[in-house]
Amino acid sequence: MNDITFDAICRQLEQRYHVNIEIQDGELKEKKFTIILTSNDDLKGILAMVCDFNGVAYYFNATNETYMISAAH
């Protein structure tokens, strides 16, 4: 996927892995980059990679069963 927004990648991951992902930073949603996903990729590995690349972090909120992406602490 070339020149795709972080938000669009998260929407695709939601569909592929049947999860909810929330980006808590509006500017981050519009950030664009290129990513190659294969059928062997696992969700946590993908999230770790894109978050590390963008200087943010993710965690799983068990209360609402959503992966939250926000500024790294």
N, C-alpha and C positions, 0 to 999 in steps of 0.2 A: 504494500500500500504506500503510495507516494503522496507526499504533501497533504497528509490527512490530519485533522485536528485531534487533539487529545480526547475531546468529547466524543468524536465519531469512533475512535478506537475503543473507548469504554462502552459505547452502545453495541459495537460488534462483539466485544467480549461478553457483555451481558447476554446476548442472544446465543453465543456459542457455548457458554458454560452455565447458562440458566441461573444467573446471579444478579444482584443489584449492585451498582457501583455509583457512588456520588462523589463528584469533584466539588470541593468546598471553596475553590478559588475561581472566580469568573474569568480572570486573565488566562489562567492555566487551561481552561476549557478550549480556548481559541488558539493555543500554541500549536504549531504545525511541525510535523516531522515525518520521516519515512520509517516504516517498520515492516519486517517480513515475519509472518507467522506460519508455522507448520502445524500439521495435525498432531505432532508429538509434543508440542509446547503445553506446559501446565499453567494454569491461571496464576498461581502465586509467583512462578518464575517470570511470567510476562509482566505482572504488576511490579515486581521488584525491579526489573530492567527499566521499564519506562519511568518509574518513580525515581530511581537513581539517576537516570539520564537527565531528568528535569529538576533535580534537587528538591524533591518532595518525598513524602512518606505515605504509606497506606496502613490501615489496620482494619480488622473485622469487627463491626459493631453487632454483637450477638442479639441485642435487644430488637433491632429492626432487620437483622440478617442482611446487612449491607456492608460492602467494602467501601471505606471512606478514604478519600485521597485529600491530603492537606499539606500545608507547609511543613517541612521537616523540622523536628525539634532538636 
